[in-house]
Amino acid sequence: MKNREGAPSSSLRPWERQGGVFPEKDRSTSGTETPTYLKQLIAGPRPCSTETKAFSQAVKAVTSPTPKTSHLRRAITLAVLPLLFLLSCSSNSGEKEAAVPVQVVTVKKETLQRTVTAEAVLFPLQQAAITPKISAPVKAFYIKRGNKVHKGQLLAVLENSDLAAAAQENKGSYDQAQAAYETTTASDLPQEVHKAQLDAQAAKQLLAAQQKIYDSRQELFQQGAMPRKELDQAGVDLTNARNQYEIAQQHLDALMKVGKQQQLKSAAGQLESAKGKYLGSAAQLSYSEIRSPMDGVVADRPLYPGEMAAAGAPLLTVMDISQVIARAHIPQPEAALLKVGDKATVTVPGQENPIEGKITVVSPALDPNSTTVEIWVQIKNADQRLKPGTSVQVSMLAQTIPDALVIPAAALLTAQDGNTSAMQVSGDDHAYHKNVRVGIRQGDTVQIIEGLHSGDRVVASGAYGLPDKSKIKVESQNEK
């Protein structure tokens, strides 16, 4: 292969070949050749703002058209020239390192409050869906939806003519049984007992008389003044009198024990049966009267007078909304920090200021569907502006940490692997990468558990992407 002058390619010097393409030549009186890239380097703009003296002299030595310059010296100079060029640039760039403007804050101690925030739904303090126990048409309603009611107030009445008649009949039977019981206990039984007592007393007196007759006749018989026959007759009469007394006494005892108890039990049983029937019919009649079980407001009334009210179907709904309960579901680790009585605030859409409340229930068991814990926060609702069913946000105070080291959340850097760090500022205005361990967060503030100390300075703004040991320029230093 030949060049443009006809010289073979094998006779070309290594530094004169560039991949088979010959560089242009500068036709001078000496016949030396200057590569095009070197011409551009000399004539064009400098890559650095200044050049070292060695670099300038090397360029002049290569480009000067001195006939005495040997090809070997020229080749060595061309090889060393790029190194001198790079050293010149690196030296110049190091001398003029640019400072990055940042904002700096001081690590200080503050009291932090750890809060647990969750979405919740409002529920009434109490709620009752009133269902009738009997099926009957609605005779009248005495309230409307939205009316305030009190406990025991009559709200509605169902048709009850048949129930009233049955109650009246059973009341008559009850009165009759009660009269019979009083008659049994007050007249019949006492008379029989009194008669038995008199019979026993008479039998006792007769026995005493016969005993005296027998004793006197026995004395006469012993003296020989009375025959044996009359003494034997007196003994028979004494035996009969004794037997009559024993029978009378047993009858009296039976009336006092068994007879009295059975008669009273029979009379009492009849009375209780009549009373039970009467009370049952009275209860059926009372089921036709629908009364409020609590103080509250009427939230629902689906039927109108004349419509059929079915047993077991809600006829009215009454809610107590003097206080409302925000029910939230939170993860188990956060629920473990809460207890009954802890303070909480509820943020309601449309209201500027949060409403204070307290935790009343921390469920002892997890929800099997969501594996979360249900929390109840009770708040006052005196003006009844809070409506059940409203979605709200609940913030519960779980922990208070005094003297906690804090920095702004903007000063915290989080790597892809989850490690956290901050750019600590040294006394020579350089920022150093510092690994930290964080604790709780409160708004725009983060607790530092490990890695920094009180009084340290960190980059608050401009730390993202800042290399380690970078020179910085503090634009402003805020006291945290």
C-alpha positions as CSV (number, residue, x, y, z in Angstrom):
1,M,0.0,0.0,0.0
2,K,1.3,3.5,-0.9
3,N,0.7,6.9,0.5
4,R,-0.3,10.0,-1.4
5,E,3.3,10.7,-2.2
6,G,3.9,7.2,-3.4
7,A,5.9,6.0,-0.4
8,P,5.1,2.6,0.9
9,S,3.1,2.3,4.1
10,S,5.8,0.1,5.7
11,S,8.2,3.1,5.6
12,L,5.8,5.3,7.8
13,R,6.6,6.0,11.4
14,P,4.2,4.6,14.0
15,W,3.2,8.0,15.3
16,E,2.4,9.0,11.6
17,R,-0.2,6.3,11.2
18,Q,-3.8,6.7,12.5
19,G,-5.7,3.6,11.5
20,G,-4.5,3.6,7.9
21,V,-5.4,7.3,7.5
22,F,-2.5,9.8,7.1
23,P,-2.8,13.1,9.0
24,E,-2.5,16.3,7.2
25,K,1.0,17.8,6.9
26,D,2.2,21.3,7.5
27,R,4.4,22.1,4.5
28,S,7.3,24.1,6.1
29,T,10.8,24.8,5.1
30,S,12.2,22.1,7.4
31,G,9.9,19.4,6.0
32,T,8.6,18.5,9.5
33,E,5.0,17.3,9.9
34,T,2.5,18.6,12.5
35,P,-0.7,16.4,13.2
36,T,-4.0,18.1,12.7
37,Y,-5.3,17.3,16.2
38,L,-2.2,19.1,17.6
39,K,-2.9,22.1,15.4
40,Q,-6.4,22.2,16.8
41,L,-5.1,21.8,20.4
42,I,-2.7,24.8,19.8
43,A,-5.1,27.0,17.9
44,G,-8.3,26.1,19.6
45,P,-9.6,27.1,23.1
46,R,-7.9,25.7,26.1
47,P,-9.7,23.0,28.1
48,C,-8.5,24.6,31.2
49,S,-8.5,28.3,32.0
50,T,-4.7,28.4,32.6
51,E,-1.7,26.2,31.5
52,T,1.4,25.3,33.4
53,K,4.8,26.4,32.2
54,A,5.9,22.9,31.3
55,F,2.9,22.3,29.2
56,S,3.5,25.6,27.2
57,Q,7.2,24.8,26.7
58,A,6.4,21.3,25.4
59,V,3.9,22.6,22.9
60,K,6.4,25.2,21.6
61,A,9.1,22.5,21.3
62,V,7.0,20.2,19.2
63,T,5.6,22.9,17.0
64,S,8.8,25.0,16.4
65,P,10.2,24.5,12.9
66,T,13.8,23.9,14.0
67,P,15.7,21.7,11.6
68,K,17.8,20.3,14.4
69,T,14.8,18.7,16.1
70,S,15.1,15.0,15.8
71,H,12.3,12.7,15.0
72,L,12.9,10.7,18.1
73,R,12.7,13.7,20.4
74,R,9.5,14.8,18.6
75,A,8.0,11.4,19.2
76,I,8.8,11.3,22.9
77,T,7.4,14.8,23.4
78,L,4.2,13.8,21.6
79,A,3.8,10.8,24.0
80,V,4.4,12.9,27.2
81,L,2.4,15.9,26.1
82,P,-1.1,14.4,27.0
83,L,0.1,13.5,30.5
84,L,1.3,17.1,31.1
85,F,-2.0,18.3,29.7
86,L,-4.0,16.2,32.2
87,L,-1.8,17.2,35.1
88,S,-2.2,20.8,34.3
89,C,-6.0,20.5,34.1
90,S,-6.3,18.6,37.4
91,S,-4.1,21.0,39.2
92,N,-6.1,24.0,38.0
93,S,-9.5,22.4,38.8
94,G,-8.4,21.5,42.3
95,E,-7.3,25.0,43.0
96,K,-10.7,26.3,42.2
97,E,-13.1,23.9,43.9
98,A,-16.6,25.4,43.9
99,A,-18.5,25.6,47.2
100,V,-22.1,24.3,47.2
101,P,-24.6,26.7,48.8
102,V,-26.7,25.0,51.6
103,Q,-28.8,25.7,54.6
104,V,-27.7,24.4,57.9
105,V,-29.5,23.7,61.2
106,T,-28.3,22.8,64.6
107,V,-29.3,19.5,66.3
108,K,-31.2,20.3,69.5
109,K,-33.2,18.6,72.2
110,E,-37.0,18.8,72.2
111,T,-39.9,17.0,73.7
112,L,-41.6,14.8,71.1
113,Q,-45.0,13.2,71.2
114,R,-45.6,10.0,69.3
115,T,-49.0,9.9,67.8
116,V,-50.9,7.2,66.0
117,T,-53.1,8.4,63.2
118,A,-55.8,6.4,61.5
119,E,-59.0,6.8,59.5
120,A,-62.2,6.2,61.5
121,V,-66.0,6.3,61.2
122,L,-68.3,8.0,63.7
123,F,-71.0,5.9,65.6
124,P,-73.6,7.0,68.1
125,L,-73.0,6.4,71.8
126,Q,-76.1,4.2,71.9
127,Q,-78.5,3.0,69.3
128,A,-81.7,1.0,69.5
129,A,-83.7,-0.4,66.5
130,I,-87.1,-0.8,68.2
131,T,-89.0,-3.9,66.9
132,P,-92.5,-4.8,68.1
133,K,-93.1,-8.2,69.6
134,I,-96.5,-8.6,68.0
135,S,-97.8,-8.1,64.4
136,A,-100.5,-5.5,64.2
137,P,-101.4,-2.4,62.1
138,V,-99.9,0.9,63.3
139,K,-102.7,2.9,65.1
140,A,-100.8,6.1,65.6
141,F,-97.3,7.7,65.7
142,Y,-96.5,10.4,68.2
143,I,-93.1,11.4,66.9
144,K,-91.4,12.3,63.6
145,R,-87.9,11.6,62.3
146,G,-85.4,14.0,64.0
147,N,-87.5,14.5,67.1
148,K,-85.8,14.4,70.5
149,V,-87.3,11.7,72.8
150,H,-86.8,10.6,76.4
151,K,-86.6,7.2,78.0
152,G,-90.0,5.7,78.5
153,Q,-91.7,8.2,76.2
154,L,-94.6,6.7,74.1
155,L,-93.7,6.8,70.5
156,A,-96.4,4.7,68.7
157,V,-99.4,2.5,69.4
158,L,-100.5,-0.6,67.5
159,E,-104.1,-1.8,67.1
160,N,-104.9,-3.5,70.5
161,S,-108.7,-3.9,70.9
162,D,-108.6,-7.7,71.1
163,L,-105.6,-7.6,73.5
164,A,-107.4,-5.1,75.8
165,A,-110.5,-7.4,75.9
166,A,-108.4,-10.4,76.8
167,A,-106.6,-8.5,79.5
168,Q,-109.9,-7.4,81.0
169,E,-111.2,-10.9,81.1
170,N,-108.1,-12.3,82.8
171,K,-108.2,-9.4,85.3
172,G,-111.7,-10.6,86.4
173,S,-110.5,-14.1,86.9
174,Y,-107.6,-12.9,88.9
175,D,-109.8,-10.8,91.2
176,Q,-112.1,-13.8,91.7
177,A,-109.2,-16.1,92.7
178,Q,-107.9,-13.5,95.1
179,A,-111.3,-13.3,96.8
180,A,-111.5,-17.1,97.1
181,Y,-108.0,-17.2,98.7
182,E,-108.9,-14.5,101.2
183,T,-112.1,-16.4,102.1
184,T,-110.3,-19.7,102.5
185,T,-107.6,-18.3,104.8
186,A,-110.0,-16.1,106.8
187,S,-113.1,-18.2,107.5
188,D,-113.3,-22.0,106.6
189,L,-110.0,-23.2,107.9
190,P,-110.1,-21.3,111.2
191,Q,-113.6,-22.7,112.0
192,E,-112.5,-26.2,111.5
193,V,-109.4,-25.7,113.6
194,H,-111.5,-24.1,116.4
195,K,-113.9,-27.0,116.4
196,A,-111.1,-29.5,116.6
197,Q,-109.6,-27.6,119.5
198,L,-113.0,-27.6,121.4
199,D,-113.4,-31.4,120.7
200,A,-109.9,-32.1,122.1
201,Q,-110.6,-29.9,125.1
202,A,-113.9,-31.7,125.8
203,A,-112.3,-35.1,125.4
204,K,-109.6,-34.1,127.8
205,Q,-112.1,-33.0,130.5
206,L,-114.1,-36.2,130.1
207,L,-110.9,-38.2,130.5
208,A,-110.1,-36.4,133.7
209,A,-113.7,-37.0,135.1
210,Q,-113.6,-40.7,134.3
211,Q,-110.2,-40.9,136.0
212,K,-111.6,-39.5,139.2
213,I,-114.7,-41.9,139.2
214,Y,-112.4,-44.8,138.6
215,D,-110.1,-43.8,141.5
216,S,-113.0,-43.3,144.0
217,R,-114.7,-46.6,143.1
218,Q,-111.4,-48.4,143.5
219,E,-111.0,-47.1,147.1
220,L,-114.6,-48.2,147.9
221,F,-114.0,-51.6,146.4
222,Q,-110.9,-52.0,148.6
223,Q,-112.9,-51.1,151.7
224,G,-115.6,-53.7,150.6
225,A,-118.3,-51.0,150.2
226,M,-118.7,-51.5,146.4
227,P,-119.1,-54.6,144.3
228,R,-116.5,-55.6,141.7
229,K,-118.8,-55.1,138.8
230,E,-119.1,-51.3,139.2
231,L,-115.3,-51.0,139.5
232,D,-114.9,-52.8,136.2
233,Q,-117.5,-50.5,134.5
234,A,-115.7,-47.5,135.7
235,G,-112.5,-48.9,134.1
236,V,-114.2,-49.4,130.8
237,D,-115.5,-45.8,130.9
238,L,-112.0,-44.5,131.6
239,T,-110.6,-46.3,128.7
240,N,-113.2,-45.0,126.3
241,A,-112.6,-41.4,127.5
242,R,-108.9,-41.8,127.0
243,N,-109.4,-43.1,123.4
244,Q,-111.7,-40.2,122.5
245,Y,-109.2,-37.7,123.8
246,E,-106.4,-39.2,121.7
247,I,-108.6,-39.1,118.6
248,A,-109.6,-35.5,119.1
249,Q,-106.0,-34.5,119.7
250,Q,-104.8,-36.2,116.5
251,H,-107.5,-34.5,114.5
252,L,-106.4,-31.2,115.8
253,D,-102.8,-31.9,115.1
254,A,-103.7,-32.9,111.5
255,L,-105.6,-29.7,110.9
256,M,-102.8,-27.6,112.3
257,K,-100.2,-29.3,110.1
258,V,-101.3,-31.1,107.0
259,G,-104.8,-29.7,106.5
260,K,-103.9,-26.1,106.9
261,Q,-100.9,-26.3,104.6
262,Q,-102.8,-28.1,101.8
263,Q,-105.8,-25.8,101.9
264,L,-103.6,-22.7,101.9
265,K,-101.5,-24.2,99.0
266,S,-104.6,-24.9,97.0
267,A,-106.0,-21.4,97.4
268,A,-102.6,-19.9,96.7
269,G,-102.2,-22.0,93.5
270,Q,-105.5,-20.8,92.1
271,L,-104.6,-17.2,92.9
272,E,-101.2,-17.5,91.2
273,S,-102.7,-19.1,88.1
274,A,-105.2,-16.3,87.7
275,K,-102.5,-13.7,88.3
276,G,-100.3,-15.2,85.7
277,K,-103.0,-15.2,83.0
278,Y,-103.8,-11.6,83.9
279,L,-100.1,-10.5,83.7
280,G,-99.7,-12.3,80.4
281,S,-102.6,-10.6,78.8
282,A,-101.4,-7.2,80.3
283,A,-98.0,-7.8,78.7
284,Q,-99.5,-8.5,75.4
285,L,-101.5,-5.3,75.6
286,S,-98.3,-3.4,76.6
287,Y,-96.5,-4.7,73.5
288,S,-98.9,-2.7,71.4
289,E,-97.4,0.5,73.0
290,I,-93.9,1.4,71.6
291,R,-91.8,3.3,74.0
292,S,-88.3,4.7,73.8
293,P,-85.6,2.7,75.7
294,M,-83.2,5.8,76.0
295,D,-82.8,9.5,75.6
296,G,-81.9,10.4,72.1
297,V,-83.3,11.4,68.7
298,V,-85.5,9.4,66.2
299,A,-83.2,8.5,63.3
300,D,-85.6,6.4,61.3
301,R,-89.3,5.7,61.0
302,P,-90.0,3.6,57.9
303,L,-93.8,3.1,58.3
304,Y,-96.8,5.3,58.3
305,P,-100.0,5.0,60.4
306,G,-102.2,2.2,59.1
307,E,-99.4,0.1,57.7
308,M,-98.7,-3.4,59.1
309,A,-95.9,-3.7,61.6
310,A,-94.3,-7.1,61.5
311,A,-93.0,-8.7,64.7
312,G,-89.2,-8.6,64.6
313,A,-88.9,-5.9,61.9
314,P,-87.6,-2.5,63.0
315,L,-90.4,0.0,63.5
316,L,-88.3,2.9,64.8
317,T,-84.6,3.7,65.3
318,V,-83.4,5.9,68.2
319,M,-79.8,7.1,68.6
320,D,-78.1,8.8,71.5
321,I,-75.7,11.3,69.9
322,S,-75.0,13.4,72.9
323,Q,-71.5,11.8,72.5
324,V,-70.2,10.0,69.5
325,I,-67.5,7.2,69.1
326,A,-64.9,7.2,66.4
327,R,-64.0,3.6,65.6
328,A,-60.7,3.0,63.9
329,H,-58.7,-0.1,63.0
330,I,-54.9,0.1,63.4
331,P,-52.0,-2.3,63.2
332,Q,-51.2,-4.4,66.2
333,P,-47.7,-2.8,66.9
334,E,-49.2,0.6,67.1
335,A,-52.2,-0.6,69.2
336,A,-49.7,-2.1,71.7
337,L,-48.7,1.5,72.6
338,L,-52.2,2.6,73.4
339,K,-54.4,2.1,76.5
340,V,-57.8,3.1,77.7
341,G,-57.8,6.8,78.9
342,D,-55.1,8.0,76.5
343,K,-55.8,11.4,75.0
344,A,-56.9,11.7,71.3
345,T,-58.1,14.3,68.8
346,V,-60.6,13.8,66.0
347,T,-60.4,15.9,62.8
348,V,-63.8,16.2,61.1
349,P,-64.2,17.4,57.5
350,G,-65.6,20.9,57.4
351,Q,-64.4,21.9,60.9
352,E,-61.2,23.8,61.4
353,N,-60.2,22.8,64.9
354,P,-59.8,19.2,66.0
355,I,-62.1,17.9,68.7
356,E,-60.5,16.4,71.9
357,G,-61.5,13.0,73.2
358,K,-60.2,10.0,74.9
359,I,-59.8,6.3,74.2
360,T,-62.5,4.2,75.7
361,V,-62.0,0.8,74.1
362,V,-58.9,-1.1,73.0
363,S,-60.1,-4.4,71.6
364,P,-58.4,-7.4,73.3
365,A,-58.6,-9.4,70.1
366,L,-57.6,-8.9,66.5
367,D,-60.1,-8.6,63.7
368,P,-59.9,-12.0,61.9
369,N,-60.5,-10.4,58.5
370,S,-58.0,-7.4,58.6
371,T,-55.8,-8.6,61.5
372,T,-56.0,-5.2,63.0
373,V,-57.1,-3.9,66.4
374,E,-60.3,-1.8,66.8
375,I,-59.9,1.4,68.9
376,W,-62.8,3.5,70.2
377,V,-62.3,7.3,70.8
378,Q,-65.2,9.0,72.5
379,I,-65.9,12.7,72.0
380,K,-68.6,15.1,73.1
381,N,-71.3,16.2,70.7
382,A,-73.4,18.7,72.7
383,D,-74.5,20.7,69.7
384,Q,-75.2,17.4,67.7
385,R,-73.2,18.7,64.7
386,L,-71.3,15.4,64.4
387,K,-73.3,12.9,62.4
388,P,-72.9,9.1,62.7
389,G,-71.4,7.6,59.6
390,T,-69.0,10.5,59.0
391,S,-65.4,9.5,58.0
392,V,-62.9,11.3,60.3
393,Q,-59.2,11.2,61.1
394,V,-58.2,10.2,64.6
395,S,-54.8,11.1,66.2
396,M,-54.0,9.3,69.4
397,L,-51.2,10.2,71.8
398,A,-49.2,7.1,72.3
399,Q,-45.9,8.2,73.8
400,T,-44.1,11.3,75.1
401,I,-40.3,11.5,74.8
402,P,-38.5,14.3,76.7
403,D,-35.1,15.7,75.6
404,A,-35.1,13.9,72.2
405,L,-32.5,14.9,69.6
406,V,-34.3,16.2,66.5
407,I,-33.5,17.4,63.0
408,P,-35.8,18.4,60.1
409,A,-37.2,15.6,58.1
410,A,-35.7,17.3,55.0
411,A,-32.2,16.8,56.4
412,L,-32.7,13.0,56.6
413,L,-31.4,11.0,53.6
414,T,-32.7,7.5,52.9
415,A,-30.8,5.1,50.7
416,Q,-32.3,2.4,48.5
417,D,-31.5,-0.3,51.0
418,G,-33.3,1.7,53.7
419,N,-30.3,3.0,55.6
420,T,-30.7,6.6,56.8
421,S,-28.0,9.3,57.0
422,A,-27.4,13.0,57.3
423,M,-24.7,15.4,56.0
424,Q,-22.9,16.7,59.1
425,V,-21.1,20.1,58.7
426,S,-17.6,20.3,60.1
427,G,-15.7,23.4,61.3
428,D,-13.9,23.8,57.9
429,D,-17.2,24.1,56.0
430,H,-17.2,20.6,54.6
431,A,-20.1,18.2,54.6
432,Y,-19.5,14.6,55.7
433,H,-21.7,11.7,55.3
434,K,-23.0,10.5,58.7
435,N,-25.1,7.3,59.2
436,V,-27.9,7.8,61.8
437,R,-30.6,5.8,63.4
438,V,-34.0,7.4,63.6
439,G,-36.8,7.1,66.1
440,I,-40.3,8.6,65.9
441,R,-41.5,11.3,63.6
442,Q,-43.6,14.3,64.6
443,G,-44.7,16.4,61.7
444,D,-41.6,17.7,59.9
445,T,-39.3,16.7,62.7
446,V,-37.4,13.4,63.1
447,Q,-35.9,11.9,66.2
448,I,-32.2,10.9,66.0
449,I,-31.4,7.9,68.3
450,E,-27.8,7.4,67.2
451,G,-25.2,9.1,65.1
452,L,-25.5,12.8,66.1
453,H,-25.2,14.8,69.3
454,S,-26.8,18.0,70.6
455,G,-25.1,21.0,69.0
456,D,-24.0,19.3,65.8
457,R,-24.7,21.0,62.5
458,V,-26.3,19.2,59.6
459,V,-27.3,20.3,56.1
460,A,-31.0,21.0,56.1
461,S,-31.5,22.0,52.5
462,G,-29.4,20.9,49.5
463,A,-28.1,17.7,51.0
464,Y,-29.6,15.4,48.4
465,G,-27.0,14.3,45.9
466,L,-24.2,16.1,47.7
467,P,-21.0,14.0,47.7
468,D,-19.1,13.2,50.8
469,K,-16.5,15.7,52.0
470,S,-18.0,18.4,49.8
471,K,-17.1,22.0,50.4
472,I,-20.2,24.0,51.2
473,K,-21.2,27.6,51.6
474,V,-23.7,28.2,54.4
475,E,-26.4,30.5,53.1
476,S,-28.3,30.5,56.3
477,Q,-28.2,28.7,59.7
478,N,-31.6,28.2,61.3
479,E,-32.0,27.3,65.0
480,K,-34.2,24.3,65.1
